[in-house]
Amino acid sequence: MELESLISKSLQSHRLYCEVRKRIPDIHQEIYGQVYQILLQEASNVCDENELQKLFIKLPLDELLKQQIYQQIDILAINAKAIGQSLNIEQLYPPETKKYLSACQQLFYAIRISGKMKRPYINYRTSKFYQDIVHEYEMQIWRFICKKIRNFEYDKSQNMSDENLSRFMAWLNGCSTNLFKKALDKYNKTFPELLLIEDSLNDESNDYTNTITSSEEIPLSAKIINLIEQDEMGVFRSEHIKNKPQANFREIVLSLRDGNKMKEIADNFDVPLQSLYTLQKRCIDKYRNYIKKNI
C-alpha cells in the first residue's frame, strides 16, 4: 500500500479525528489536511504499515490533532460571532436557530477537545466531586459562548507573546476564574444536602474519582438524580412525611437539585425541618443498595 494511502487510512480511522469530524464538521477537512501534511513529511522514509504505526507512537497523533484544532479556534469564534450578530434577537441562550446553535457547539467542542481551557484549582473537600464541578464549569463556558460571543473582538494588533496563540482562548481564559466561581457557587448552592447522599452511597469505597474516566460520561450525582427523578416504580415517592404524601423523598431531592435549601423545602411543604432531615436520612439508608444497583 502506498505511503499516502497508509497515512490517510490511519488518520481517518483515528478515534480523535473521528470525533473531530463528527463534532466540528466545519473545520475537519482543514484539520485533516494540516495533520496529513505533517505526517507525510515525517514519514518520508517509511516503507510499511508497521513502521508507520511506530512513527505514530513517536509523534502522538492526538497531540497533533489537538494542536491543529487549537489553531482553528479563532476562525470558529469569528464565524459564531458573525452569525450571532446577524440574529435580530436578544435571547442568545439557548440558541434559537440551528445555524447559531451549530456554530456555538463547534466552538465549544473545539475548546473542549483542544484541552487549552484553564482548569482552576479544586481543594480537597470538593475534589471528590471534581467531575461534577467540571461538568457545571463546562456548562458555564457553553452559556458564556452563546451569550457573549458577540462581544469578542479579534484584533491582530493585540499584543500577544506568541503569534500562534488563540485570541479567543486568551479572552475566554481571562474570564475562566469568574466562570469557575459561578460553577462552584452553583454546585455548592445546589448540592450541599446531596453530598450527604453521595457520601453515604460511597462510604464503602474510596474509588469515586475512578468511576468517571471520560468527560463524555455522566457524573455520578447526575445519574443518582436522574434515577430518583424518573422513579418508574414509584419507589422514591412511597416514603413521605405522615399525612404529607407530597413531601416525599423524590420531591426533596429534586427541590435540592433546583437550588432550594432544606428550610425552604420544609416551609413549602409546611412540615417541621427536623422531620424533613429524618425522612432524608431514613431514605438514604433504605435506598442505598437500590440506587447503587440501578445507576
C-alpha positions in Angstrom: 0.0 0.0 0.0 1.4 3.4 -0.9 2.5 5.7 1.9 -0.2 8.3 1.2 -2.9 5.6 1.5 -1.4 4.3 4.7 -1.4 7.7 6.3 -4.9 8.5 5.0 -6.3 5.2 6.3 -4.6 5.6 9.7 -5.7 9.2 10.1 -9.3 8.7 9.0 -9.8 5.8 11.4 -8.2 7.5 14.4 -10.6 7.9 17.3 -9.9 11.6 18.0 -10.2 12.5 14.3 -13.5 10.7 14.0 -14.7 12.8 17.0 -13.5 16.0 15.2 -15.3 15.0 12.0 -18.5 14.5 14.0 -18.3 17.4 16.4 -16.6 20.1 14.4 -17.6 19.5 10.7 -16.8 23.0 9.5 -13.1 22.6 10.1 -12.5 18.8 10.0 -11.1 18.9 6.4 -8.7 21.7 7.3 -7.6 19.7 10.4 -7.2 16.6 8.2 -5.1 18.4 5.6 -2.7 20.0 8.1 -2.1 16.8 10.1 -1.8 14.8 6.9 0.9 17.0 5.6 2.8 16.9 8.8 2.6 13.1 8.8 3.6 12.8 5.2 6.7 14.9 5.8 7.7 13.0 8.9 7.0 9.6 7.2 9.0 10.2 4.0 11.3 7.2 4.7 8.5 4.8 6.0 8.0 1.7 3.9 5.2 -0.2 5.5 2.3 0.0 7.9 4.2 -1.4 10.9 6.8 1.4 10.6 4.1 4.0 10.2 2.5 2.8 13.5 5.8 3.2 15.2 6.0 6.7 13.8 2.6 7.5 15.3 3.9 6.4 18.7 6.8 8.7 18.3 4.6 11.5 17.0 1.4 11.2 19.1 -1.5 11.8 16.7 -3.8 13.0 19.5 -1.4 15.9 20.2 -1.0 16.8 16.5 -4.8 16.9 16.1 -5.3 19.0 19.3 -2.6 21.5 18.2 -4.4 22.0 14.8 -7.8 22.3 16.4 -6.4 25.0 18.7 -5.1 26.9 15.7 -8.7 26.9 14.3 -10.5 28.2 17.4 -10.3 31.9 16.3 -11.9 31.0 13.0 -14.8 29.2 14.7 -15.2 32.1 17.1 -15.3 34.7 14.3 -17.9 32.6 12.5 -20.0 32.2 15.6 -19.8 36.0 16.3 -20.9 36.8 12.8 -23.9 34.5 12.9 -24.8 35.9 16.4 -24.6 39.5 15.2 -26.9 38.7 12.2 -29.6 37.5 14.5 -32.2 40.1 15.3 -32.9 38.7 18.8 -31.7 39.4 22.3 -32.1 35.9 23.6 -28.9 34.1 22.6 -29.1 31.3 25.2 -30.4 28.8 24.5 -29.6 29.3 20.8 -32.8 29.9 18.8 -31.6 29.0 15.3 -29.9 25.8 14.1 -27.1 27.7 12.4 -26.2 29.7 15.6 -26.5 26.5 17.7 -24.1 24.7 15.3 -21.6 27.5 15.3 -21.6 27.7 19.1 -21.4 24.0 19.5 -18.5 23.6 17.2 -16.6 26.4 19.0 -17.4 24.7 22.4 -16.2 21.3 21.2 -13.0 22.7 19.7 -12.2 24.3 23.1 -13.0 21.2 24.9 -11.1 18.8 22.6 -8.0 21.1 22.4 -7.5 20.9 26.2 -6.5 24.5 26.4 -9.2 25.7 28.7 -7.9 26.6 32.2 -8.9 24.2 35.0 -8.7 26.2 38.3 -7.6 24.5 41.5 -10.1 22.5 43.4 -9.5 21.9 47.1 -9.6 18.6 48.9 -13.2 19.0 50.1 -14.5 19.4 46.6 -12.0 17.2 44.8 -14.2 14.1 45.4 -16.8 15.7 43.2 -14.3 17.0 40.6 -16.2 15.7 37.6 -19.5 17.1 38.7 -18.0 20.5 39.2 -16.1 20.4 35.9 -19.4 19.4 34.2 -21.0 22.6 35.6 -17.9 24.6 34.7 -18.3 23.5 31.1 -21.9 24.4 31.2 -20.9 27.9 32.3 -18.5 28.0 29.3 -21.2 26.9 27.0 -23.6 29.7 28.3 -20.8 32.2 28.1 -20.1 31.4 24.4 -23.8 31.7 23.5 -24.4 34.9 25.4 -21.1 36.7 25.0 -19.6 35.7 21.6 -20.9 38.9 20.0 -18.6 40.8 22.4 -15.4 39.0 21.2 -13.0 41.4 19.4 -10.4 39.8 17.1 -7.6 42.2 16.9 -4.4 41.1 15.1 -2.6 44.1 16.5 -3.3 42.8 20.1 0.0 42.3 22.0 0.4 38.5 22.1 3.7 36.9 23.2 3.2 34.2 20.6 1.5 34.8 17.2 0.2 31.3 17.3 -1.8 31.9 20.5 -5.6 32.0 20.1 -7.0 35.4 20.8 -10.4 33.9 21.7 -8.8 31.5 24.1 -6.9 34.3 25.7 -10.2 36.2 26.1 -12.0 33.1 27.5 -9.2 32.1 29.8 -9.3 35.7 31.2 -12.8 35.0 32.2 -12.2 31.5 33.5 -11.8 32.4 37.2 -15.2 34.1 37.2 -16.8 31.3 35.2 -15.4 28.7 37.6 -16.5 30.7 40.6 -20.1 30.7 39.2 -19.8 26.9 38.7 -18.6 26.3 42.2 -21.1 28.6 43.7 -23.9 26.9 41.9 -22.6 23.5 42.8 -22.3 24.5 46.5 -25.8 26.0 46.5 -27.4 23.1 44.7 -25.7 20.1 46.1 -24.7 20.5 49.8 -27.5 18.2 51.0 -26.9 15.9 48.1 -23.3 15.5 49.2 -24.8 13.5 52.2 -26.5 11.2 49.7 -23.3 10.7 47.6 -21.1 10.4 50.7 -23.4 7.7 52.0 -23.5 5.8 48.7 -19.7 5.8 48.5 -18.8 5.3 52.1 -17.6 1.7 51.3 -15.1 2.8 48.6 -12.5 5.5 48.0 -12.6 5.0 44.3 -15.2 7.6 43.4 -12.8 9.6 41.3 -12.1 6.4 39.3 -15.7 5.9 38.4 -15.5 8.8 35.9 -12.9 8.1 33.3 -14.2 10.1 30.4 -15.5 13.7 30.1 -18.3 12.2 28.0 -19.6 10.1 30.9 -22.4 11.3 33.1 -21.3 12.4 36.6 -22.4 10.1 39.4 -24.6 12.8 41.0 -26.5 13.3 37.7 -27.1 9.5 37.5 -28.4 9.4 41.0 -30.7 12.4 40.5 -31.9 11.0 37.1 -32.8 7.7 38.7 -34.7 9.4 41.5 -36.5 11.8 39.1 -37.6 9.0 36.7 -38.8 6.8 39.6 -40.6 4.5 37.2 -41.8 2.1 40.0 -42.8 4.9 42.4 -40.2 3.7 44.9 -38.9 7.2 45.9 -42.4 8.6 46.2 -43.5 5.9 48.6 -41.5 7.3 51.5 -43.1 10.6 52.8 -43.9 12.5 55.9 -47.0 11.3 57.6 -50.2 12.8 56.1 -48.0 14.7 53.6 -47.6 12.5 50.5 -46.3 15.4 48.5 -43.4 15.7 51.0 -41.7 12.6 49.7 -38.1 11.7 49.1 -38.2 12.2 45.4 -39.6 15.8 45.8 -37.0 16.6 48.4 -34.1 15.5 46.1 -35.5 17.4 43.1 -36.0 20.5 45.2 -32.4 20.4 46.4 -31.3 19.9 42.8 -33.1 23.1 41.8 -31.2 25.1 44.4 -33.7 25.2 47.3 -32.4 24.8 50.9 -33.9 22.3 53.3 -35.5 25.2 55.3 -37.2 26.5 52.2 -38.4 23.0 51.3 -39.8 22.4 54.8 -41.7 25.8 54.6 -43.0 24.9 51.1 -44.4 21.6 52.4 -45.4 23.1 55.7 -43.6 20.4 57.7 -41.0 20.6 60.5 -37.5 20.9 59.3 -36.3 18.1 61.6 -38.9 15.8 60.1 -37.5 16.5 56.6 -34.0 15.7 57.8 -35.2 12.5 59.5 -37.0 11.4 56.3 -34.0 12.1 54.2 -31.7 10.0 56.4 -34.2 7.2 56.6 -34.5 7.1 52.8 -30.7 7.2 52.3 -30.3 4.2 54.5 -33.3 2.4 52.9 -32.4 3.1 49.2 -28.6 3.0 49.3 -28.4 -0.5 47.8 -31.3 0.0 45.4 -29.6 3.2 44.0 -26.2 1.5 43.7 -27.7 -1.4 41.9 -29.6 0.7 39.4 -27.2 3.5 38.4 
